[in-house]
Amino acid sequence: MAIVYDKELLAWYVITLKLRGTVESRLPKKSTYGGEIVSAYEPRPPGSEWVISIEEKLAQAWVPQIVSLGLYHHGEEHLRHLEQHKWRCLHRVLKRSGQGIALYLDSVKKVEWRARACYEGRISMSRNKFVEMMVLDGCFVIEMFLGFAEGFGKLGYAFNDPVFSMQGSILQIQRDMIMLENQILLFM
């Protein structure tokens, strides 16, 4: 018997299994007719409005809506408005830690080659810009985790802060943070 530590994760797993079962049960049943395999499924024409609509929704499911983390969606126009808040976050992290930015930049520079190796293909971003992005996004993620654990008010953010409060865009940010293509690297 297994012990379940995360009920929400278990719920998602059960939902996934149920969805898989439903999809598999609706797959066309193939039979043979005169030696030829015949399917009961008649596909819609590929250019139909319905198919196009579904394809557009699928494409949107892989694109963050409010915040870019890491390289894949960095600099996209619709995600730029949160960049100023990342800088504000970095300022607070530095102030609380009592350390200068050089410590953070130097630490990330030491593992930059490992970070670049985790991405597919050639990265055209300069070394300094890449390290800056990793520090900025890393501090943002840490600040989010601390804010959830300790409360954003304890970190010095106003109750009605547009980003760093439970009143702000936090649900959209959470959704974007768990997207596979929108995560920063974690080294042990």
Backbone as JSON Lines, residues from 0, in Angstrom:
{"i":0,"aa":"M","n":[0.84,-1.18,0.0],"ca":[0.0,0.0,0.0],"c":[0.89,1.24,0.0]}
{"i":1,"aa":"A","n":[0.6,2.18,-0.88],"ca":[1.4,3.4,-1.0],"c":[0.79,4.51,-0.15]}
{"i":2,"aa":"I","n":[1.65,5.36,0.37],"ca":[1.2,6.52,1.13],"c":[1.18,7.7,0.18]}
{"i":3,"aa":"V","n":[0.08,8.43,0.16],"ca":[-0.07,9.58,-0.72],"c":[0.23,10.84,0.08]}
{"i":4,"aa":"Y","n":[1.25,11.59,-0.38],"ca":[1.64,12.81,0.3],"c":[0.98,14.04,-0.3]}
{"i":5,"aa":"D","n":[0.64,13.99,-1.54],"ca":[0.1,15.16,-2.22],"c":[-1.23,14.78,-2.85]}
{"i":6,"aa":"K","n":[-2.32,15.12,-2.17],"ca":[-3.65,14.74,-2.65],"c":[-3.99,15.4,-3.97]}
{"i":7,"aa":"E","n":[-3.52,16.64,-4.17],"ca":[-3.8,17.34,-5.43],"c":[-3.12,16.64,-6.6]}
{"i":8,"aa":"L","n":[-1.87,16.2,-6.39],"ca":[-1.15,15.47,-7.43],"c":[-1.86,14.15,-7.74]}
{"i":9,"aa":"L","n":[-2.3,13.46,-6.7],"ca":[-3.03,12.21,-6.89],"c":[-4.32,12.46,-7.67]}
{"i":10,"aa":"A","n":[-5.01,13.55,-7.35],"ca":[-6.25,13.87,-8.07],"c":[-5.98,14.09,-9.55]}
{"i":11,"aa":"W","n":[-4.9,14.81,-9.87],"ca":[-4.56,15.03,-11.28],"c":[-4.21,13.72,-11.97]}
{"i":12,"aa":"Y","n":[-3.54,12.84,-11.25],"ca":[-3.19,11.53,-11.82],"c":[-4.45,10.73,-12.13]}
{"i":13,"aa":"V","n":[-5.38,10.7,-11.2],"ca":[-6.64,9.97,-11.4],"c":[-7.42,10.56,-12.56]}
{"i":14,"aa":"I","n":[-7.48,11.88,-12.64],"ca":[-8.17,12.54,-13.75],"c":[-7.53,12.16,-15.08]}
{"i":15,"aa":"T","n":[-6.19,12.14,-15.1],"ca":[-5.46,11.77,-16.32],"c":[-5.77,10.34,-16.73]}
{"i":16,"aa":"L","n":[-5.78,9.43,-15.76],"ca":[-6.11,8.04,-16.08],"c":[-7.54,7.91,-16.6]}
{"i":17,"aa":"K","n":[-8.47,8.63,-16.0],"ca":[-9.86,8.6,-16.43],"c":[-9.99,9.15,-17.85]}
{"i":18,"aa":"L","n":[-9.3,10.26,-18.11],"ca":[-9.33,10.84,-19.45],"c":[-8.76,9.87,-20.48]}
{"i":19,"aa":"R","n":[-7.66,9.23,-20.13],"ca":[-7.06,8.25,-21.03],"c":[-8.03,7.12,-21.33]}
{"i":20,"aa":"G","n":[-8.68,6.61,-20.28],"ca":[-9.66,5.53,-20.46],"c":[-10.81,5.96,-21.36]}
{"i":21,"aa":"T","n":[-11.28,7.19,-21.18],"ca":[-12.37,7.71,-21.99],"c":[-11.96,7.82,-23.46]}
{"i":22,"aa":"V","n":[-10.77,8.37,-23.68],"ca":[-10.28,8.52,-25.05],"c":[-10.1,7.16,-25.71]}
{"i":23,"aa":"E","n":[-9.49,6.23,-25.0],"ca":[-9.26,4.91,-25.58],"c":[-10.57,4.18,-25.86]}
{"i":24,"aa":"S","n":[-11.57,4.41,-25.01],"ca":[-12.85,3.74,-25.24],"c":[-13.58,4.3,-26.45]}
{"i":25,"aa":"R","n":[-13.23,5.5,-26.84],"ca":[-13.9,6.13,-27.99],"c":[-13.11,6.01,-29.29]}
{"i":26,"aa":"L","n":[-11.95,5.38,-29.22],"ca":[-11.19,5.16,-30.44],"c":[-11.98,4.24,-31.35]}
{"i":27,"aa":"P","n":[-11.81,4.43,-32.64],"ca":[-12.61,3.62,-33.57],"c":[-12.32,2.13,-33.42]}
{"i":28,"aa":"K","n":[-13.38,1.38,-33.49],"ca":[-13.26,-0.07,-33.48],"c":[-13.0,-0.51,-34.91]}
{"i":29,"aa":"K","n":[-11.92,-1.24,-35.08],"ca":[-11.58,-1.69,-36.43],"c":[-12.06,-3.12,-36.61]}
{"i":30,"aa":"S","n":[-12.59,-3.37,-37.75],"ca":[-13.03,-4.72,-38.07],"c":[-12.57,-5.05,-39.48]}
{"i":31,"aa":"T","n":[-12.63,-6.3,-39.79],"ca":[-12.23,-6.7,-41.14],"c":[-13.48,-6.98,-41.95]}
{"i":32,"aa":"Y","n":[-13.43,-6.54,-43.18],"ca":[-14.54,-6.74,-44.09],"c":[-13.93,-7.2,-45.4]}
{"i":33,"aa":"G","n":[-14.06,-8.46,-45.68],"ca":[-13.48,-9.0,-46.91],"c":[-11.97,-8.91,-46.91]}
{"i":34,"aa":"G","n":[-11.33,-9.08,-45.71],"ca":[-9.88,-9.03,-45.63],"c":[-9.32,-7.63,-45.49]}
{"i":35,"aa":"E","n":[-10.16,-6.59,-45.62],"ca":[-9.72,-5.2,-45.52],"c":[-10.12,-4.63,-44.17]}
{"i":36,"aa":"I","n":[-9.18,-3.86,-43.51],"ca":[-9.5,-3.26,-42.21],"c":[-10.35,-2.02,-42.46]}
{"i":37,"aa":"V","n":[-11.49,-1.98,-41.76],"ca":[-12.45,-0.89,-41.92],"c":[-12.62,-0.2,-40.58]}
{"i":38,"aa":"S","n":[-12.59,1.12,-40.56],"ca":[-12.76,1.89,-39.34],"c":[-14.13,2.51,-39.32]}
{"i":39,"aa":"A","n":[-14.74,2.54,-38.13],"ca":[-16.06,3.15,-37.98],"c":[-15.95,4.67,-37.86]}
{"i":40,"aa":"Y","n":[-14.76,5.19,-37.79],"ca":[-14.53,6.63,-37.59],"c":[-14.39,7.32,-38.92]}
{"i":41,"aa":"E","n":[-15.13,8.39,-39.11],"ca":[-15.04,9.22,-40.31],"c":[-14.47,10.57,-39.89]}
{"i":42,"aa":"P","n":[-13.22,10.88,-40.22],"ca":[-12.63,12.15,-39.79],"c":[-13.25,13.34,-40.51]}
{"i":43,"aa":"R","n":[-13.27,14.47,-39.79],"ca":[-13.74,15.71,-40.39],"c":[-12.66,16.23,-41.33]}
{"i":44,"aa":"P","n":[-13.02,17.03,-42.31],"ca":[-11.99,17.6,-43.18],"c":[-11.02,18.45,-42.35]}
{"i":45,"aa":"P","n":[-9.7,18.39,-42.62],"ca":[-8.71,19.07,-41.79],"c":[-8.87,20.58,-41.73]}
{"i":46,"aa":"G","n":[-9.49,21.2,-42.7],"ca":[-9.61,22.65,-42.71],"c":[-10.89,23.17,-42.09]}
{"i":47,"aa":"S","n":[-11.69,22.32,-41.48],"ca":[-12.96,22.78,-40.93],"c":[-12.72,23.76,-39.78]}
{"i":48,"aa":"E","n":[-13.68,24.63,-39.56],"ca":[-13.57,25.65,-38.51],"c":[-13.4,25.01,-37.14]}
{"i":49,"aa":"W","n":[-14.06,23.91,-36.91],"ca":[-14.0,23.23,-35.63],"c":[-12.58,22.73,-35.35]}
{"i":50,"aa":"V","n":[-11.96,22.09,-36.33],"ca":[-10.6,21.58,-36.17],"c":[-9.63,22.73,-35.96]}
{"i":51,"aa":"I","n":[-9.77,23.8,-36.73],"ca":[-8.89,24.96,-36.59],"c":[-9.02,25.57,-35.2]}
{"i":52,"aa":"S","n":[-10.25,25.66,-34.7],"ca":[-10.5,26.22,-33.37],"c":[-9.81,25.38,-32.29]}
{"i":53,"aa":"I","n":[-9.91,24.08,-32.4],"ca":[-9.27,23.19,-31.42],"c":[-7.75,23.32,-31.5]}
{"i":54,"aa":"E","n":[-7.21,23.38,-32.72],"ca":[-5.76,23.52,-32.88],"c":[-5.26,24.83,-32.29]}
{"i":55,"aa":"E","n":[-6.02,25.92,-32.44],"ca":[-5.62,27.2,-31.85],"c":[-5.62,27.13,-30.33]}
{"i":56,"aa":"K","n":[-6.61,26.47,-29.76],"ca":[-6.68,26.33,-28.3],"c":[-5.52,25.49,-27.79]}
{"i":57,"aa":"L","n":[-5.16,24.45,-28.51],"ca":[-4.03,23.62,-28.12],"c":[-2.73,24.42,-28.15]}
{"i":58,"aa":"A","n":[-2.56,25.25,-29.17],"ca":[-1.35,26.07,-29.27],"c":[-1.25,27.05,-28.1]}
{"i":59,"aa":"Q","n":[-2.39,27.61,-27.68],"ca":[-2.4,28.56,-26.57],"c":[-2.09,27.88,-25.25]}
{"i":60,"aa":"A","n":[-2.36,26.57,-25.15],"ca":[-2.12,25.85,-23.89],"c":[-0.64,25.76,-23.56]}
{"i":61,"aa":"W","n":[0.23,25.98,-24.52],"ca":[1.66,25.87,-24.3],"c":[2.35,27.21,-24.17]}
{"i":62,"aa":"V","n":[1.6,28.29,-24.22],"ca":[2.17,29.63,-24.17],"c":[1.76,30.29,-22.86]}
{"i":63,"aa":"P","n":[2.73,30.78,-22.08],"ca":[2.37,31.48,-20.85],"c":[1.54,32.73,-21.16]}
{"i":64,"aa":"Q","n":[0.66,33.06,-20.24],"ca":[-0.25,34.18,-20.46],"c":[0.21,35.48,-19.81]}
{"i":65,"aa":"I","n":[1.04,35.39,-18.75],"ca":[1.37,36.61,-18.01],"c":[2.86,36.74,-17.69]}
{"i":66,"aa":"V","n":[3.57,35.63,-17.46],"ca":[4.97,35.72,-17.05],"c":[5.83,34.72,-17.82]}
{"i":67,"aa":"S","n":[6.99,35.19,-18.21],"ca":[7.98,34.36,-18.89],"c":[9.06,33.99,-17.89]}
{"i":68,"aa":"L","n":[9.38,32.71,-17.81],"ca":[10.47,32.23,-16.97],"c":[11.4,31.41,-17.84]}
{"i":69,"aa":"G","n":[12.68,31.7,-17.78],"ca":[13.62,30.96,-18.59],"c":[13.67,31.48,-20.02]}
{"i":70,"aa":"L","n":[14.26,30.68,-20.87],"ca":[14.64,31.13,-22.21],"c":[13.54,31.07,-23.26]}
{"i":71,"aa":"Y","n":[12.7,30.03,-23.23],"ca":[11.82,29.76,-24.36],"c":[10.88,30.91,-24.73]}
{"i":72,"aa":"H","n":[10.33,31.58,-23.75],"ca":[9.38,32.66,-24.05],"c":[9.92,34.03,-23.65]}
{"i":73,"aa":"H","n":[11.2,34.1,-23.35],"ca":[11.81,35.35,-22.91],"c":[11.68,36.43,-23.98]}
{"i":74,"aa":"G","n":[11.23,37.6,-23.56],"ca":[11.15,38.74,-24.46],"c":[9.9,38.82,-25.32]}
{"i":75,"aa":"E","n":[9.0,37.84,-25.21],"ca":[7.77,37.91,-26.01],"c":[6.96,39.13,-25.59]}
{"i":76,"aa":"E","n":[6.45,39.81,-26.57],"ca":[5.77,41.1,-26.35],"c":[4.67,41.02,-25.29]}
{"i":77,"aa":"H","n":[3.81,40.01,-25.37],"ca":[2.67,39.96,-24.45],"c":[3.07,39.61,-23.02]}
{"i":78,"aa":"L","n":[4.34,39.29,-22.79],"ca":[4.81,38.94,-21.45],"c":[5.72,40.02,-20.84]}
{"i":79,"aa":"R","n":[5.97,41.08,-21.57],"ca":[6.92,42.1,-21.13],"c":[6.43,42.96,-19.97]}
{"i":80,"aa":"H","n":[5.13,43.09,-19.79],"ca":[4.63,43.99,-18.74],"c":[5.01,43.52,-17.34]}
{"i":81,"aa":"L","n":[5.3,42.24,-17.16],"ca":[5.67,41.75,-15.83],"c":[7.16,41.9,-15.54]}
{"i":82,"aa":"E","n":[7.95,42.24,-16.56],"ca":[9.4,42.38,-16.36],"c":[9.74,43.44,-15.31]}
{"i":83,"aa":"Q","n":[9.02,44.56,-15.29],"ca":[9.3,45.6,-14.3],"c":[9.08,45.08,-12.88]}
{"i":84,"aa":"H","n":[8.12,44.18,-12.72],"ca":[7.86,43.62,-11.4],"c":[8.95,42.62,-10.99]}
{"i":85,"aa":"K","n":[9.57,41.96,-11.96],"ca":[10.7,41.09,-11.65],"c":[11.86,41.92,-11.11]}
{"i":86,"aa":"W","n":[12.09,43.09,-11.7],"ca":[13.16,43.97,-11.21],"c":[12.85,44.48,-9.8]}
{"i":87,"aa":"R","n":[11.59,44.78,-9.56],"ca":[11.16,45.22,-8.23],"c":[11.39,44.1,-7.21]}
{"i":88,"aa":"C","n":[11.09,42.89,-7.62],"ca":[11.3,41.71,-6.8],"c":[12.79,41.54,-6.5]}
{"i":89,"aa":"L","n":[13.63,41.64,-7.52],"ca":[15.08,41.5,-7.33],"c":[15.59,42.53,-6.33]}
{"i":90,"aa":"H","n":[15.1,43.74,-6.45],"ca":[15.51,44.8,-5.52],"c":[15.18,44.41,-4.08]}
{"i":91,"aa":"R","n":[14.0,43.87,-3.84],"ca":[13.6,43.46,-2.48],"c":[14.45,42.29,-1.98]}
{"i":92,"aa":"V","n":[14.73,41.34,-2.85],"ca":[15.56,40.19,-2.46],"c":[16.94,40.67,-2.04]}
{"i":93,"aa":"L","n":[17.53,41.55,-2.84],"ca":[18.87,42.08,-2.52],"c":[18.84,42.85,-1.2]}
{"i":94,"aa":"K","n":[17.82,43.63,-1.0],"ca":[17.7,44.44,0.22],"c":[17.58,43.53,1.45]}
{"i":95,"aa":"R","n":[16.75,42.49,1.35],"ca":[16.58,41.58,2.48],"c":[17.83,40.75,2.76]}
{"i":96,"aa":"S","n":[18.52,40.35,1.7],"ca":[19.7,39.49,1.88],"c":[20.93,40.28,2.34]}
{"i":97,"aa":"G","n":[20.94,41.57,2.07],"ca":[22.09,42.39,2.42],"c":[23.28,42.15,1.51]}
{"i":98,"aa":"Q","n":[23.07,41.47,0.42],"ca":[24.14,41.16,-0.53],"c":[24.0,42.05,-1.77]}
{"i":99,"aa":"G","n":[25.08,42.2,-2.48],"ca":[25.06,42.95,-3.73],"c":[24.7,42.04,-4.89]}
{"i":100,"aa":"I","n":[24.36,42.62,-5.98],"ca":[23.98,41.86,-7.17],"c":[25.14,41.03,-7.71]}
{"i":101,"aa":"A","n":[26.37,41.47,-7.49],"ca":[27.54,40.76,-8.02],"c":[27.6,39.31,-7.52]}
{"i":102,"aa":"L","n":[27.25,39.08,-6.27],"ca":[27.25,37.72,-5.73],"c":[26.32,36.81,-6.53]}
{"i":103,"aa":"Y","n":[25.15,37.3,-6.85],"ca":[24.16,36.52,-7.6],"c":[24.63,36.28,-9.04]}
{"i":104,"aa":"L","n":[25.12,37.33,-9.67],"ca":[25.59,37.2,-11.05],"c":[26.77,36.24,-11.15]}
{"i":105,"aa":"D","n":[27.72,36.35,-10.22],"ca":[28.89,35.47,-10.24],"c":[28.5,34.02,-10.0]}
{"i":106,"aa":"S","n":[27.54,33.8,-9.11],"ca":[27.09,32.44,-8.83],"c":[26.47,31.79,-10.06]}
{"i":107,"aa":"V","n":[25.67,32.54,-10.79],"ca":[25.03,31.99,-11.98],"c":[26.05,31.84,-13.11]}
{"i":108,"aa":"K","n":[27.0,32.75,-13.2],"ca":[28.05,32.63,-14.23],"c":[28.81,31.31,-14.1]}
{"i":109,"aa":"K","n":[28.98,30.84,-12.87],"ca":[29.72,29.6,-12.63],"c":[29.01,28.37,-13.22]}
{"i":110,"aa":"V","n":[27.69,28.44,-13.36],"ca":[26.93,27.3,-13.89],"c":[26.27,27.63,-15.23]}
{"i":111,"aa":"E","n":[26.67,28.73,-15.82],"ca":[26.03,29.16,-17.08],"c":[26.12,28.09,-18.15]}
{"i":112,"aa":"W","n":[27.29,27.48,-18.31],"ca":[27.46,26.47,-19.36],"c":[26.54,25.28,-19.14]}
{"i":113,"aa":"R","n":[26.33,24.91,-17.87],"ca":[25.39,23.81,-17.57],"c":[23.96,24.22,-17.92]}
{"i":114,"aa":"A","n":[23.63,25.46,-17.62],"ca":[22.28,25.94,-17.91],"c":[22.03,25.98,-19.42]}
{"i":115,"aa":"R","n":[22.99,26.5,-20.16],"ca":[22.84,26.55,-21.62],"c":[22.71,25.15,-22.22]}
{"i":116,"aa":"A","n":[23.42,24.19,-21.64],"ca":[23.39,22.82,-22.16],"c":[22.03,22.16,-21.96]}
{"i":117,"aa":"C","n":[21.23,22.68,-21.07],"ca":[19.89,22.12,-20.82],"c":[18.88,22.52,-21.88]}
{"i":118,"aa":"Y","n":[19.19,23.54,-22.65],"ca":[18.29,24.0,-23.7],"c":[18.66,23.36,-25.03]}
{"i":119,"aa":"E","n":[17.67,23.12,-25.84],"ca":[17.89,22.53,-27.15],"c":[18.33,23.6,-28.13]}
{"i":120,"aa":"G","n":[19.31,23.27,-28.94],"ca":[19.76,24.19,-29.99],"c":[20.72,25.25,-29.48]}
{"i":121,"aa":"R","n":[21.14,26.07,-30.4],"ca":[22.08,27.15,-30.09],"c":[21.32,28.32,-29.47]}
{"i":122,"aa":"I","n":[21.92,28.9,-28.45],"ca":[21.32,30.06,-27.77],"c":[22.09,31.29,-28.22]}
{"i":123,"aa":"S","n":[21.4,32.2,-28.87],"ca":[22.07,33.38,-29.41],"c":[22.21,34.51,-28.39]}
{"i":124,"aa":"M","n":[21.62,34.36,-27.22],"ca":[21.68,35.39,-26.19],"c":[23.11,35.5,-25.64]}
{"i":125,"aa":"S","n":[23.58,36.72,-25.44],"ca":[24.93,36.92,-24.9],"c":[25.04,36.34,-23.49]}
{"i":126,"aa":"R","n":[26.26,36.12,-23.07],"ca":[26.5,35.55,-21.74],"c":[25.89,36.44,-20.65]}
{"i":127,"aa":"N","n":[26.17,37.73,-20.72],"ca":[25.66,38.64,-19.7],"c":[24.14,38.69,-19.67]}
{"i":128,"aa":"K","n":[23.53,38.73,-20.84],"ca":[22.07,38.78,-20.91],"c":[21.45,37.47,-20.39]}
{"i":129,"aa":"F","n":[22.06,36.35,-20.73],"ca":[21.57,35.05,-20.27],"c":[21.65,34.96,-18.74]}
{"i":130,"aa":"V","n":[22.79,35.35,-18.17],"ca":[22.97,35.32,-16.71],"c":[21.99,36.27,-16.04]}
{"i":131,"aa":"E","n":[21.82,37.45,-16.6],"ca":[20.86,38.41,-16.05],"c":[19.46,37.82,-16.02]}
{"i":132,"aa":"M","n":[19.05,37.17,-17.12],"ca":[17.72,36.56,-17.2],"c":[17.57,35.48,-16.13]}
{"i":133,"aa":"M","n":[18.6,34.65,-15.96],"ca":[18.51,33.56,-14.99],"c":[18.43,34.1,-13.55]}
{"i":134,"aa":"V","n":[19.2,35.13,-13.23],"ca":[19.15,35.72,-11.89],"c":[17.79,36.36,-11.66]}
{"i":135,"aa":"L","n":[17.34,37.14,-12.6],"ca":[16.06,37.83,-12.47],"c":[14.91,36.84,-12.31]}
{"i":136,"aa":"D","n":[14.86,35.84,-13.18],"ca":[13.78,34.85,-13.11],"c":[13.91,33.97,-11.87]}
{"i":137,"aa":"G","n":[15.15,33.63,-11.5],"ca":[15.36,32.81,-10.31],"c":[14.89,33.51,-9.05]}
{"i":138,"aa":"C","n":[15.24,34.78,-8.91],"ca":[14.79,35.55,-7.73],"c":[13.27,35.7,-7.73]}
{"i":139,"aa":"F","n":[12.68,35.85,-8.89],"ca":[11.23,35.96,-8.99],"c":[10.57,34.68,-8.48]}
{"i":140,"aa":"V","n":[11.07,33.53,-8.92],"ca":[10.5,32.25,-8.5],"c":[10.67,32.05,-6.99]}
{"i":141,"aa":"I","n":[11.85,32.34,-6.49],"ca":[12.09,32.21,-5.05],"c":[11.15,33.11,-4.26]}
{"i":142,"aa":"E","n":[10.99,34.33,-4.74],"ca":[10.1,35.29,-4.05],"c":[8.66,34.78,-4.05]}
{"i":143,"aa":"M","n":[8.25,34.17,-5.14],"ca":[6.9,33.6,-5.2],"c":[6.74,32.48,-4.18]}
{"i":144,"aa":"F","n":[7.71,31.58,-4.13],"ca":[7.64,30.48,-3.16],"c":[7.62,31.0,-1.73]}
{"i":145,"aa":"L","n":[8.5,31.96,-1.44],"ca":[8.52,32.55,-0.1],"c":[7.2,33.26,0.22]}
{"i":146,"aa":"G","n":[6.67,33.96,-0.77],"ca":[5.41,34.66,-0.57],"c":[4.26,33.71,-0.24]}
{"i":147,"aa":"F","n":[4.24,32.57,-0.9],"ca":[3.2,31.59,-0.61],"c":[3.41,30.96,0.76]}
{"i":148,"aa":"A","n":[4.65,30.7,1.1],"ca":[4.96,30.03,2.37],"c":[4.82,30.95,3.58]}
{"i":149,"aa":"E","n":[5.34,32.16,3.47],"ca":[5.38,33.06,4.63],"c":[4.38,34.21,4.56]}
{"i":150,"aa":"G","n":[3.89,34.46,3.38],"ca":[2.99,35.59,3.17],"c":[3.75,36.74,2.52]}
{"i":151,"aa":"F","n":[3.15,37.34,1.51],"ca":[3.8,38.42,0.79],"c":[3.98,39.65,1.67]}
{"i":152,"aa":"G","n":[3.08,39.85,2.62],"ca":[3.2,40.97,3.55],"c":[4.48,40.9,4.37]}
{"i":153,"aa":"K","n":[4.86,39.7,4.79],"ca":[6.1,39.53,5.56],"c":[7.33,39.86,4.72]}
{"i":154,"aa":"L","n":[7.2,39.76,3.4],"ca":[8.31,40.07,2.51],"c":[8.36,41.55,2.17]}
{"i":155,"aa":"G","n":[7.38,42.31,2.65],"ca":[7.38,43.76,2.45],"c":[6.48,44.26,1.34]}
{"i":156,"aa":"Y","n":[5.63,43.41,0.82],"ca":[4.72,43.83,-0.25],"c":[3.38,44.25,0.34]}
{"i":157,"aa":"A","n":[2.77,45.23,-0.3],"ca":[1.47,45.73,0.16],"c":[0.39,44.67,-0.02]}
{"i":158,"aa":"F","n":[-0.64,44.77,0.79],"ca":[-1.75,43.81,0.73],"c":[-2.38,43.75,-0.66]}
{"i":159,"aa":"N","n":[-2.43,44.89,-1.33],"ca":[-3.07,44.95,-2.65],"c":[-2.06,45.1,-3.79]}
{"i":160,"aa":"D","n":[-0.84,44.63,-3.6],"ca":[0.19,44.68,-4.64],"c":[-0.35,44.01,-5.9]}
{"i":161,"aa":"P","n":[-0.12,44.59,-7.08],"ca":[-0.67,44.03,-8.31],"c":[-0.11,42.65,-8.68]}
{"i":162,"aa":"V","n":[1.04,42.29,-8.14],"ca":[1.65,41.0,-8.46],"c":[1.91,40.19,-7.19]}
{"i":163,"aa":"F","n":[2.61,40.79,-6.23],"ca":[3.05,40.05,-5.06],"c":[2.05,40.16,-3.91]}
{"i":164,"aa":"S","n":[0.88,39.66,-4.13],"ca":[-0.15,39.58,-3.09],"c":[-1.16,38.54,-3.55]}
{"i":165,"aa":"M","n":[-1.94,38.1,-2.61],"ca":[-2.97,37.14,-2.97],"c":[-4.13,37.83,-3.71]}
{"i":166,"aa":"Q","n":[-4.09,39.15,-3.78],"ca":[-5.12,39.92,-4.47],"c":[-4.78,40.15,-5.94]}
{"i":167,"aa":"G","n":[-3.53,39.99,-6.3],"ca":[-3.05,40.33,-7.64],"c":[-3.27,39.23,-8.66]}
{"i":168,"aa":"S","n":[-2.33,39.12,-9.56],"ca":[-2.4,38.19,-10.7],"c":[-1.87,36.81,-10.34]}
{"i":169,"aa":"I","n":[-1.91,36.47,-9.08],"ca":[-1.22,35.3,-8.58],"c":[-1.69,33.99,-9.21]}
{"i":170,"aa":"L","n":[-2.96,33.83,-9.48],"ca":[-3.44,32.58,-10.07],"c":[-2.91,32.39,-11.49]}
{"i":171,"aa":"Q","n":[-2.88,33.46,-12.25],"ca":[-2.32,33.37,-13.6],"c":[-0.83,33.08,-13.55]}
{"i":172,"aa":"I","n":[-0.14,33.69,-12.6],"ca":[1.3,33.46,-12.46],"c":[1.56,32.01,-12.07]}
{"i":173,"aa":"Q","n":[0.77,31.48,-11.13],"ca":[0.92,30.08,-10.74],"c":[0.75,29.16,-11.95]}
{"i":174,"aa":"R","n":[-0.26,29.42,-12.75],"ca":[-0.53,28.6,-13.92],"c":[0.67,28.63,-14.87]}
{"i":175,"aa":"D","n":[1.2,29.82,-15.1],"ca":[2.35,29.95,-16.0],"c":[3.61,29.29,-15.43]}
{"i":176,"aa":"M","n":[3.76,29.33,-14.1],"ca":[4.97,28.77,-13.48],"c":[5.06,27.26,-13.62]}
{"i":177,"aa":"I","n":[3.93,26.58,-13.75],"ca":[3.99,25.12,-13.83],"c":[4.09,24.6,-15.26]}
{"i":178,"aa":"M","n":[4.06,25.5,-16.22],"ca":[4.18,25.07,-17.62],"c":[5.58,24.55,-17.88]}
{"i":179,"aa":"L","n":[5.67,23.42,-18.53],"ca":[6.95,22.77,-18.77],"c":[7.93,23.67,-19.53]}
{"i":180,"aa":"E","n":[7.46,24.39,-20.54],"ca":[8.34,25.23,-21.35],"c":[8.56,26.61,-20.72]}
{"i":181,"aa":"N","n":[8.11,26.8,-19.51],"ca":[8.21,28.11,-18.87],"c":[8.8,27.96,-17.47]}
{"i":182,"aa":"Q","n":[9.88,27.2,-17.38],"ca":[10.5,26.98,-16.09],"c":[11.99,27.26,-16.17]}
{"i":183,"aa":"I","n":[12.54,27.67,-15.04],"ca":[13.99,27.87,-14.99],"c":[14.62,26.57,-14.51]}
{"i":184,"aa":"L","n":[15.9,26.46,-14.7],"ca":[16.62,25.24,-14.38],"c":[16.93,25.15,-12.89]}
{"i":185,"aa":"L","n":[17.01,23.95,-12.39],"ca":[17.32,23.73,-11.0],"c":[18.5,22.75,-10.93]}
{"i":186,"aa":"F","n":[19.59,23.18,-10.35],"ca":[20.76,22.33,-10.19],"c":[20.9,21.94,-8.74]}
{"i":187,"aa":"M","n":[21.31,20.72,-8.52],"ca":[21.54,20.23,-7.15],"c":[23.02,20.24,-6.86]}
